[in-house]
């Protein structure tokens, strides 16, 4: 398995794809990240066509086990960010 693409590499690839400079590409990437963060933290969802859907899901309160001691403790309800991968991306990965 290869290493994940870094932010610098992503900005460079985005700049090349856009036919633009790295500063514009970095600004576009930051804008997209800010929009996704704002929308998902507000309880909404964002669909990236061809990539997937990013959304927030609430988890109920539950009992969990401390792996070090084996002690059961009550964990409060919380929220978790999830992503459903688009079929087009799954198909392109699987050939």
PyMOL commands that set and color helices and strands:
alter all, ss='L'
color gray80, all
select helices_A, chain A and resi 7-18+22-41+87-93
alter helices_A, ss='H'
color red, helices_A
select strands_A, chain A and resi 45-48+52-59+62-65+72-75+78-85
alter strands_A, ss='S'
color yellow, strands_A
deselect
rebuild
show_as cartoon
